[in-house]
Amino acid sequence: MGIWLADRGHVPSQIICSTAKRAKMTAQIIMEQFADKPKIDLISGLYHASPDTILAKIRSAKAGDLMVIGHNPGLASFADLISETRPKHERFTSFPTTSTLVSEVHRESWNDLKFGDARLLSFIVPRDLKLLNLA
């Protein structure tokens, strides 16, 4: 997934990540593909967080592009709520491990973010990488 993100210029300046071992490992593996390493903020409150909690954590982020690494079912629900429209992908509602939603938000600061603000750019799951010969 890190290669896919880097190849498309989707490199965050900040990552907010759950303190869970697998989440931290995922962040490290993805970051290996980025020339410019983003700042990582480990947040224990992301473990099994609700969509409202995830939104609150994002609102405290610094300016710049942001990546969130968390857990289901909260992350899947958050992705659905934050998006203006759902991607036409059969796996979006199940949001499998390492699923990646890339969205664009036009706000002055993350503190202004509301559900429904994100314009969908891409959604991909690990199985899709095999079809693209990236896995």
Summary of the structure (lengths in Angstrom):
residues: 135
radius of gyration: 13.8
end to end distance: 8.4
largest distance: 38.4
contacts: 386
relative contact order: 0.18
helix: 35%
strand: 20%
